[in-house]
Amino acid sequence: MVLSIRKSALWQYVFIYIALIFNQSNLYWHILYRERLTILFLLFILFIFKFSREAIRVTDINIVFLIALFLAVIFIRLTQGGIGLETFADYAIPILAIIFAIKEDQRMFLTRLVKVCMFLAVASLMGYMIGIVAPSLFRNFFLSFKTGWGVSTWTSAVDYATRYYTGYGVFLFSWIDRMGLPNRNIGFYTEPGVYQIVLNTVLFILLFLRKHLELSDKKVRKYVILTIITLISCQSTSGLLGILVIIICSVLTNQKETEKQRYRMIILLLIGIALLIADYNIRIEDSILSKVVLKKLFSDNMDFSLSASSSGAARIGTIFVCLQAMFQHPFGMGTTALSTLLTSVSTDYVAGALLSFGASLGVIPLAITLLWVFAPFKKSGLPKWAVIAYIFMYFNVTLSQSSAFYPMLIVIPMWLRYKKNMLLDNEV
């Protein structure tokens, strides 16, 4: 029995790590992504194996949702073209990865997920410091890969060339050689905005799903502090907004907590704000507050503008184009046609993942997806402020990033659904 438990725990840790890799890590995005159909096939074989052992039911609503997505992709393929199995793989791989990770041991899943993420958070902070103090170590000892972004320079009056950045490290943490420019903590992900998804989800679990964690109060407090420190090192605007909303919602929620515990959360928030202000007073233009908040939300004349930064302008452009596309093509226009449309109006295929999904597949699959994501919260037992915090997290990510199905974004509603099924099975 002991051997069986240890084996189950080992496999769950493996599945959790794999799910984290599929959360747009450098290993997946820059090295394995071209093989995603093979990955989908392997996950399908694993599903068949687990189904044969009755670990996963074909009536599982998550499997039904995958089938609905597959049919939507086939429909667009037959009616519009410009979409294929690669697109379905982008949707299916994250969902299947989370299914396997949760089903291996539903009771211990959240605890082990937090432990893995905290181990990787410590590793990311170490990697972040190495990148600042001794970046040559990355160049000499870590696996390298080419990123998809870099510096473009004009080589003539009509031509320009792009020199792409090189990344190092893919298994525990990554460092991007930005040719002398300062870096931010990205974990082993493609950018800070992706890593913050993982960290804010962990923060949500620590604060709102505490009773489901087999961790001491002391360890939970340490993990909360570690998560916030790591999030700040990411210097992600959406990440900092996530921290703020989650902590405020937690303070408003925990009416049953002692005043001492509530004061701790408020003091922690105030300390974070004070550190940001102190950093701004010392470094001004190079401070986190200036680079991550002020320059992205305000123009040079200090006029409020959501498109003050180039990335913000591209994201807003994508959102408006996709909304227009959904009105004109409510049953979907396919990914190729949408990409062409976005490029033609100079927004390129940047972020706005949820609306890009709706424009590609249509408003019906979009509505089904939103129902699949938010329905588990209805009878979850979570307080309203926790639900509000997750709703903010979901739209904060799916409107500012490039996927509506990040494993660490959909893991909470998927776990809530499995928790409900587990309780029903126990009652039977």
C-alpha angles and dihedrals in degrees: 000000000000090000090051092052093048091048091050091049092049092051092047091053088050093050091047091052090048091050089051090051090054089054087091097283120171089248091057101033100044103027113021102028095091087058095053094120089057089048090050090050091051091049089049090053089050089050091053089050093051092042089055087057091047091241090129126034121220087223089061105130090226090058090046088052091051090052090050090052091049092052090048091053091048091049093053090044091055097041105033108009121207096101134084149157091301089066091048089050089056088058100037103045096064093045094048091046091055092045092056093044094051098040094054089073116347095186095054098034100099093044093051092043091055092047093052092047092049091050089051091045091058089046091049092052090050090049091046091054092046089052089055099041105030112009091163088075089068093050093050105039111022134079110261131216137176116250125214095240137061145122123319121205131181112248094183140353091285107021135065134181130215122219106202121216120246120229128206130202125026110179106059106002140350136219124198118212100223094177097257098326117125119265135216130216108272100165103216091317133109095253142355091258089064096044091052088062090063094045097046090049089053090048089051091051093048093050104034105025097040095129091061093057121091092214132114119252089245092055092046090054091050091049092050091053092045091049093050093047090050091047091052090050088057089062090206118158093212089045093054090047088051092053091049095049095043094049093045091049090047092053091048091047104047100075090142092058120098117263087247092060093047091049089053091057093046092047090049090053092047092049090052092050091047091052091051091050092047090049090051093050091051103039101020105178093025095047124114091243092053098044099037103035117011099043091046098046102033133051124230088271089054092249113149110254131159087205096051090118126055091241091050092051091050092049094049090046091053092049094052094044091050092048090052090047091053091053091049096040107027092168093053136268103221129251097271094054091045092050090051091049093049092048092048091060093044099248095106118198096309123153121298086116098167095051091040086056090050093048092048100045102021139252095287095061088043091054091046090051093051090048090050091051101044105030094081090062093062095079099015096112090233116139118254093252090057090052090048090050092053093046088054091047092051098050092037088060103035094049095045103036138055103252136053091198108056105158092229091051098051095037094090099056090040091052091047090054093049091046090056091049091048091054091049091050090051091051090053 
